Amino acid sequence: MKKFLLPYIKYAGLAAISLGVLLFVLGFLFGWTTHNWFLIPCLLLILAGTITHVVVMKKESKY
């Protein structure tokens, strides 16, 4: 199972960012943007995805 998921780990950060942005858009469309209980997890998803993506890209880079 570990070998199966290992090639997709490098996309986990981008997936988290995409999910956070998608939730922000859905929240805007449904009018949930006035509630912090919705905005904070979306923001945390985007921040965690950004950090994950940078760390993974830095590990894979030669420089």
Secondary structure, DSSP 8 states (H G I E B T S, - for coil): -HHHHGGGGGGHHHHHHHHHHHHHHHHHHHT-TT-HHHHHHHHHHHHHHHHHHHHHHHHH---
